[in-house]
Each structure stands twice: as structure tokens, then as C-alpha cells.
């Protein structure tokens, strides 16, 4: 059914005027390369390229049973950052009933079911609905349009502080951490969300989700409080050398290390347990994680055990379990001289 829905998206595209497309077409397949959907999609892309007179670039975005691909398309449709330079023809963006016309400008459009926001970063844009001009916007101006009642509000903003883009992950967002490029810019963002024992992986430049890491289920994990499953993974850290990602797990009562190069499991460190006579050991409820600046030691707060575990990040072993105050959850490191 997802494949049929995907084809339904393509049919209106093929029926557009012959002047379309004027550049390569991007096709998203929500399943891995080599599978039936991929084979069919690539065959379709080959035929489309001949009919449309433009290359059709196929991108596989697998994951969550084919959900990530359509989600990427939806995100691209609803949130747009546009930068137009040195173009003699008007550039027009259609978002539902609203049309934004630009010449030599940069602006953001954030569209939702009932409202739409246009923010101008530089230059000038005209916003209308086909029957009349809503507003002419200049740099650092924003218009918010109520699509239901056809009301608008124009305000002055600092465009540098406006949201550049957003990504709906569909779940409550928990802790996150960032992997950096060699120049210090953001490469990937790792986000923990409700009900996931692991992380979602976001490609920052592409502005899309590219994968999910799920912590392994250990056969002999200790008991844990069931309501903790609404946030089973609530701590993570990227090593200062940008080579390893550590993720804590409440149900597994462990910290897992993954190679950032391929996101494959590198090893694990078991965390302390709470031992009560007459019952199975209880997990310590692992929370936030923080590295020392040299990356040699990792600290993990144990909320139920009133302690912090100091881990040898290189040797992957526990150096110490440090007693602290009641229910520690957040943890950080500082260097003193």
C-alpha cells in the first residue's frame, strides 16, 4: 500500500505542463536498496527520465517499516528554507492556498495544517492567496497567516534568531548530543525520544532523519520500574575525539558504545545494581552522561542508586561508583587547576 501511495504522488507530477521539470527529479524510496520496492522504483525512474527529459535521482531512506521515506517528503513539503540569487525571472513558492513571490532574497516558510509563517532573511517577498496581496515583506519582517480564518499578523523579528528548519520526530524529545565535522560544524544529531531504548539519527546538512540505533536486549538484565519504559534511554555522549557514541539504557542497566564511523556496537559496560534481600537485583536507572575533556573517562548518573559511575572509556570498564546526593539525573564535568 505504501508503494501505491508513492505512485499516487508521482501521477500528478507527470501531468504538469511540459515546462516541468527544469531540473533533476528526486525520488525517495522508503525501503533498502535491492528489495522489490527498490527494483520497481528504479525501473520506474528509468522510464520517467526518458519521458520527462531530466535525470531522476533515486534515494533510499529505509527504516521503521518504510515510514522514514514518506516522513522525509512531508518534512520537505512543510518547511522550506530558500535562497534565490541573480535570477531575472520571478521565483514562486506555492504552499497550499498561499503564494510567495521572490526576486533575489532568502526566506523561510513554515507551513502547518492551520497556519503558515513566512520570515524574510534578506531581500523582499510578496505573499498572496491568488486573489489579493496579503503582505510585502522586507528583511527582518515576518507574517503569520491563519489559514482557517484568513487573518494575518505582521511583525518585526530578528531573522538570525528565527527557526531555520524543524523536524517532527513524532515522539517526546529527550536528551540529544551532536557529532561535529572537522571544522567544528554540526554533522549529525543523535536524539533520544520517548519509548525508544536507543537514539534517532539526524543528518544536520540534509535536515532529515537517516537512521535509528536500538540498544541490544541483554538476556540477564536486572529488574526495573515499568513506568521507566516511557523513557528507556535517557543519556548519551559523543567522545571528544568524535569517534565513539555512548548511549545509556535503563532497562538493560548498561552503557553501550558505538563506533561513529559505522554506528556499529563497540562494547558495553554494566552499571551498578540495587540489591534487596529476597528479590532480583534492580537497575540503577542510568541517566545523563558526560566526558572529561581528554575523553579518557565517562561519568554516568545513576538516579535510583544515588551514585555516579566513572567509566574508563578506553578500556570499557568501571573505575569507580561514586556516592552522591539523592536521585542524581543531570551530570557534567569541569576542570579545576
C-alpha positions, -999 to 999 in steps of 0.1 A, spaced: 0 0 0 29 24 7 42 18 -28 8 26 -43 7 58 -23 41 66 -36 30 62 -71 0 84 -65 23 112 -56 41 107 -90 10 108 -112 1 145 -107 37 153 -112 38 137 -146 6 156 -156 21 190 -151 29 213 -180 57 203 -204 79 230 -190 82 209 -158 106 197 -147 135 221 -153 160 202 -131 166 166 -119 138 149 -101 143 135 -66 126 101 -60 125 88 -24 121 50 -18 113 41 19 129 7 17 165 -7 14 184 -10 -19 180 -43 -37 145 -51 -24 113 -54 -45 102 -18 -39 137 -5 -48 139 -26 -80 104 -14 -91 111 22 -82 144 23 -101 128 8 -132 101 35 -129 127 62 -125 144 50 -157 112 53 -177 104 87 -161 137 101 -170 130 94 -207 95 109 -206 104 140 -185 137 148 -202 155 151 -169 175 127 -147 156 110 -119 178 107 -88 167 78 -66 174 80 -28 167 51 -4 156 62 31 147 29 48 136 25 84 106 20 106 88 -2 80 91 23 53 79 53 74 111 74 72 109 79 34 74 95 34 83 114 65 112 130 47 89 140 18 64 155 43 91 175 60 105 188 27 70 200 18 61 217 50 93 235 59 114 253 33 144 275 35 150 293 2 179 314 -10 175 329 -46 202 350 -62 207 367 -96 176 353 -112 158 375 -137 126 356 -135 102 357 -105 106 326 -83 73 314 -68 67 290 -39 31 276 -36 22 264 -1 -15 253 -1 -35 284 -10 -7 308 -3 18 320 -29 52 336 -21 69 355 -50 105 365 -47 134 381 -66 169 379 -51 161 370 -15 164 345 13 134 334 34 119 307 55 84 291 51 70 270 80 36 255 70 12 236 92 -24 225 88 -40 257 101 -13 283 98 17 294 79 47 317 87 69 335 62 101 351 75 125 372 53 162 369 60 172 393 32 156 410 2 119 413 -4 89 389 -9 52 393 -18 28 369 -1 -7 365 -16 -35 339 -20 -42 344 -57 -69 370 -52 -51 397 -34 -17 406 -18 -15 397 19 18 415 26 50 428 12 79 417 35 114 431 38 144 419 58 136 410 94 99 410 88 75 381 94 39 374 86 19 347 103 -12 337 84 -43 319 100 -53 297 70 -87 289 86 -99 325 93 -77 342 67 -62 365 93 -26 377 93 -2 393 118 29 411 105 58 416 130 94 427 132 118 399 141 155 392 143 159 368 114 191 354 129 171 340 158 143 325 136 140 287 133 159 277 102 142 243 100 124 218 121 119 180 121 89 163 136 100 131 152 66 121 163 76 114 199 86 133 230 122 145 226 146 136 254 184 143 256 204 148 225 240 152 215 260 164 185 287 149 163 309 176 147 327 179 114 365 185 114 358 223 111 336 222 142 302 225 124 274 201 131 275 168 112 248 146 129 225 150 158 216 120 180 182 123 197 166 101 223 128 100 222 100 85 243 96 47 242 129 41 223 158 24 240 184 40 217 186 71 195 173 86 163 200 98 139 196 132 122 218 143 92 221 181 100 230 192 65 203 172 48 178 182 76 163 147 78 163 115 98 187 89 84 185 60 109 178 46 143 201 29 168 184 4 192 204 -8 222 207 -46 223 184 -65 248 206 -82 273 195 -117 285 202 -112 322 193 -76 328 182 -66 363 146 -56 372 134 -21 366 104 0 373 79 -4 344 70 32 341 105 39 331 97 25 297 83 58 286 119 70 285 141 38 285 171 57 272 179 90 289 216 98 285 242 99 257 275 115 248 299 118 219 336 113 228 358 144 224 377 127 196 345 123 176 350 85 173 325 70 198 289 74 208 278 62 242 242 56 250 227 46 284 199 22 288 176 20 318 160 -15 311 194 -30 302 212 -12 331 242 -6 309 260 19 288 266 9 252 295 23 230 291 26 192 317 35 165 306 68 149 322 57 116 296 29 110 273 32 141 280 -5 150 282 -17 186 317 -15 200 311 -27 235 292 -22 268 297 -15 304 273 -29 330 261 -4 357 257 -10 394 225 -26 408 204 -22 439 204 -54 459 175 -62 481 173 -94 500 148 -120 486 144 -104 452 162 -100 418 187 -71 416 172 -38 405 187 -15 379 203 19 389 182 40 364 210 53 342 206 90 331 229 116 317 265 110 306 295 134 304 331 130 293 362 145 308 379 169 282 405 143 273 379 117 266 395 91 289 367 89 315 329 89 312 306 97 340 270 83 342 245 94 368 225 66 385 192 81 396 179 52 417 213 43 432 223 78 444 256 74 426 277 83 396 296 56 377 331 66 365 340 45 334 373 40 317 361 49 282 392 34 265 393 1 285 355 0 288 354 -9 325 341 7 357 368 27 376 345 37 405 310 41 417 308 74 435 281 80 462 263 114 457 231 131 467 195 120 463 183 109 428 211 123 406 199 127 369 219 155 353 257 153 353 285 175 339 323 178 342 345 207 350 383 210 351 400 228 380 436 238 383 
